[in-house]
Amino acid sequence: MARRNESIVREHSPERASRPLLRSRRKEVEQRLADFGLARGPRRALRVAGADAAEPTHSRRLRAALESLGPVFASFGLYLSTRVDLLDARDCLELAAIADRGEAEPPCAARALCERELGGPPAEVFLDFEERPFESRLLFQLHRARLGEGQDITVKLVRPGAAKYLACDAALLSLMGEGRAAPECSEQAFAAALSDFRRMLRRQTDLTHEARALELLAHDAGDCGMLRAPVVHGSHCTASVLTVERLPGASPADAFTPHEMKGEPAAAAGWPGHDYDRANLARRLCVVWLRQALLGNFFPVEPLPGNVMIMPDRQIAFTGGVFARLPAESKADLWAYLLAAAADNPDRACECLLRVLKNAGGPHENKVRQRFRQAVPFRNSGWSLSEDGNSLAEHLFVHWKLAGEHGYLPPPHLAPFYRGLFMIARLAHQLDPGHDALADGLQDVRLVAGVERLRAFANPDVLGERAERYAAMMMDLPQRLDEALTLVSEGRAGVKPQAPEAAGRKNSPTTFTALLMLLVAFVLLSQHFDKSLAGAEGVKVAVFLALGGLLLRAASRA
């Protein structure tokens, strides 16, 4: 299997594209870009679908050109729509309208792919297999199936029809930069974005990465009651085939009305079929995503409605797409940055953000800090995620935009974080435009982090080690006191008894036992935290966390 995966990756790499095919495809791409005025030279007056009679805007022409050039270029347009640090808001919104849909492969193509990858036709490998996909996207399609043991599964296939574009088009994407397809991007910033997209494309079309991420996500789900991950059936997975458990949930898209799907204002009604409203769902989505990005192993880079499942027990399941992880140092700096931004502390936010960015010859930090102080979301970003233009997400967009304008670029591991945060903020806003779900979710993650630290502290091994240490200290205390009393009785009271460091602290076995019992009671109560993220219950959780912090402080001084 590993050898097969390596061969597929080499097949999809730009350097493996045949020279004649590359030259032919290059001419086609250059001509199409010229037709839409996205390259040097004259432009033909092509009609852009959905455009007014007047001259279509640059972003409208860019979208039309990318859609016409096939799945790789269309995917690049969707990628650019999430780079709020590089493009203007109107361009991002225009590119986000590119449909992630493709024509389904004929049944014979799906059968041939399964036979080549899994060693036999679907009828032999699976108990049941629907040859017609229930969903077909730009680069892959999804089939319902069933294993021999009766488990309902979803089989994801890299579309053979899209694979033929990968080798050539991944190399030719650089033509978009030469043609000033994104004029507000600097050459260096566009090159970095292009490199990041190519990395994402390789991961997206090699499904072993997704399988591994889902397995680690399942490990995180054991520590986070709000998270769920589908089971991966590794024996039926290759670079081009991913077989996972089919979860019994609903997509967030099911919460939208037809009017909302067209971009019209959201309705205030709840989500039929569930016992919680859309505001709770929006906040919960933000909590789980932030928790995974800042505290977990992997986080979804593309938390689109099609990649998210809401379970009947209110768990959030990330079912597929591209996943990424952050280094521990970046997690700490981003955590501090988000808290500073939420607290409206521009100086601290600037300091923390610039620590995770690369300075590509920009001005001194003091100048950037000054711009952070003067930033106003509704004036500087062009986004309108809230009525007053003052949501946390909008502040973050402005910060990233300002940092980029001053030569501070995201390192490769940080661009996925930007994209995922933008997508989850936009999804949460669609569900609940009346509240700042991202800001509320960030505060809830602080509580989640506190509970997880307390649970780790209450680990039986840790508690046992501490109890043994304090018990030994208490058993030794009477002997130390007897030595001190003997010195006093012999008239040598001026000599300072040599007691251990802990003996001078104000503590007793009774006090420590009481603290330990209260701490255990608190940990048991914290097990119900997942059911109390919103409303009045959240206040109770905050009180319990405050009590836990005091108990920890007291115990640490014991």
Secondary structure, 3 states (H helix, E strand, C coil): CHHHHHHHHHHHCHHHCCHHHHHHHHHHHHHHHHHCCCCCCCCCCCCCCCCCCCCCCHHHHHHHHHHHCCHHHHHHHHHHCCCCCCCCHHHHHHHCCCCCCCCCCCHHHHHHHHHHHHCCCHHHHCCEECCCCCEECCCEEEEEEECCCCCEEEEEEECHHHHHHHHHHHHHCHHHHHCCCCCCCCHHHHHHHHHHHHHHHHHHCCCHHHHHHHHHHHHHHCCCCCEECCCECHHHCCCCEEEEECCCCECHHHHCCHHHHCCCCCCCCCCCCCCCCHHHHHHHHHHHHHHHHHHCCCEECCCCHHHEEECCCCCEEECCCCEECCCHHHHHHHHHHHHHHHCCCHHHHHHHHHHHCEECCCCCHHHHHHHHHHCCHHHHCCCCCCCCCCCHHHHHHHHHHHHHHCCEECCCCCHHHHHHHHHHHHHHHHHCCCCCHHHHHHHHHHHHHHHHHHHHHCCHHHHHHHHHHHHHHHHHHHHHHHHHHHHHHCCCCCCCCCCCHHHHCCCCHHHHHHHHHHHHHHHHHHCCHHHCCCCCHHHHHHHHHHHHHHHHHHHHCC
